[in-house]
Amino acid sequence: MEKYVYGHPFDTQAVVNDVDAMPGQVPIGVSAINDHVFTFDYVMDAEDIVYGLGEQVRGINKRGWEYISWATDEPHHHEDKRSLYSAHNFLIVSGKKTFGLFVDYPGRVRFDIGYTHSDVLHIECEADLKLYYFEGEDVLDISRQFRHAIGKSYVAPKFAFGYGQSRWGYKTQQDFKKVVESFESLRIPLDLLYMDIDYMQDYKDFTLNEKEFEPDFQEFVDWMKEHKVHLVPIIDAGVKMQDGYCVYEEGKKNNYFCKLEDHTTDFIGAVWPGYSMMPDFLNDQARNWFGMKYETLTKYGIDAFWNDMNEPALFYSRYGIDWLNGKLKEFLANEKNEVPYFKLGMEVESLKNSMDDYRRFYHNTNQGWVRHDKVHNLYGCSMTRSASEAFETLRPGKRTLMFSRSSYIGMHRYGGIWTGDNKSWWSHLDLIVHQLPAINMAGFLYTGPDLGGFGEDTTRDLLMRFLQIGIFTPLMRNHSAIGTREQEPYQFERSEEIARLIRLRYRLIPYLYSEYLKAVENDTLLFKALAFEFKEDVIARSIEDQLLLGDQIMIAPVTRQNEPGRPVYLPEPMTRIVCSEDGIEQTALNAGWHYISYPLDSLVFFVRCSQAVPLGAAVLHIDDVNLETIEWLGDGTEYELYEDDGISANAPITRTVLTR
Ligand code: GLC
């Protein structure tokens, strides 16, 4: 790893195992600085593949599009987008020359990967950055070196591998209890139940709805505990501006909120609670203060959270509204003239996540006052760091489930991420397959999409195809938006078939959790493109819809509606596993192309050549997961199981070789 420093970079703390800066320019491509803009250009070979950029749109191979690192509250993950919620500025060029680059700059970065000129990789940002350059044997080697540099990934508690049910729309205790009872009556495993913004009073962080939850929250949490369910409340970044609300009052008094240019007046944005303040997570005291607020929930025994709206999302701001008011007045004064219908709509829309607002507020950091847009991509990361650091005090020695919507590289040490507001679309099955290896490369191992799709109406078959991927992702959560079709497994006909899929997850947990620990321990990837391992295989290099999971499994999910199967490429001989109502069928297949049937109610995957995967008992809760009697998959003879106690911070890992 080599480091090159340009200008006066903000210290993002992304890299923890650092090196001294090299003199001169990065030894590849052409880098330049003009008018305080840094550019890097590299001419790609026709066969070069570009991997990385973490949570982004488009394919595993990122060539042929322009991506902007700018954490964005973007609920439309269409292929014409350039930014999603996270900023993961790490990529690897694999081909004639294989190398990695990490652009450690927390403001806006443009990656033009053959978009303007099909053979040119062009990177551009303000000229205050650290550029890390990696050379290595191959993609896996470079990715391992990078992961070593950025430090060990967050380790989720084992219960976080259970199935989680969520929906923005559960409001009352009864709504939540009904979910648990329905799962129990159908014998569908359930370990986590998510509480979206309605559990709060008026969407105020660290409050409980006064009528529904405040009076007897402890009893509610205990009831859940008796049913072996962990509640996972949401925490949003914005703090409601309301006199008398203690979080607002404390933050205002102690200058914990982001300020306008005068460094004195609090910036007023707006999110779910209406006008809101933005905690200054980049300020050490403010970060510590906000983190310790999680105690309002940990004191009841809550051990899991999700952090949201932390790009930060701004629906509008006080300044934007003032401006719009002026525009409306202009419009009304001219009402006899042509109606500027489109313009008006665009002006209202422009208030959302506006660049003017992001340039309006400042952070009081230990590196001085910094205008937000220069460090924008660190906001969600710093919010999650705030919680994670506080958990060391609030829940000493214990692991807490924590994942965030927005992130920057470095946040992988504090929590996981989910991939935000996807939709109940078939194309979003492809999207998650494309994202998983890249997200892992950025250090995030605890991750997953909203299963079933968050926005729009799902269908039974789409939910099942989503689950057939989610069975393998560390975070397995079914989540949906208010107003969409309800998508708990029991909302659909023949729910027993859906239940069977979820039960299979629990049989796989010993393996999945072991491979997860292994990836954390060894800085390796849980999900890999086929090309990462089968480097010389030209077909494997082009495959975008199959993934290796851990060292033993390959998945090839069906991502099209009404397709009963699909062509699958085996780069080596493998065992096909079909888990259906009738049990598990294993078939040895030769390397090459096969048409593989993939019935909707079954789980189909592959075990690699000479490998073995231990399946545990079918159980309904994480606590009951066990390998007392093992059903072996694949043609191998042993498996090295990584285990720990699943709950303590820094728990020692034991490795046991299980033999068939
Ligand atoms: C955001 C989140 C989503 C959540 C909603 C309401 O859209 O991404 O998961 O349900 O806000 O809190």
Residues whose N, C-alpha, C, O or C-beta is under 5 A from the ligand:
A	BS01	GLC	W168 D196 I197 D308 G420 D421
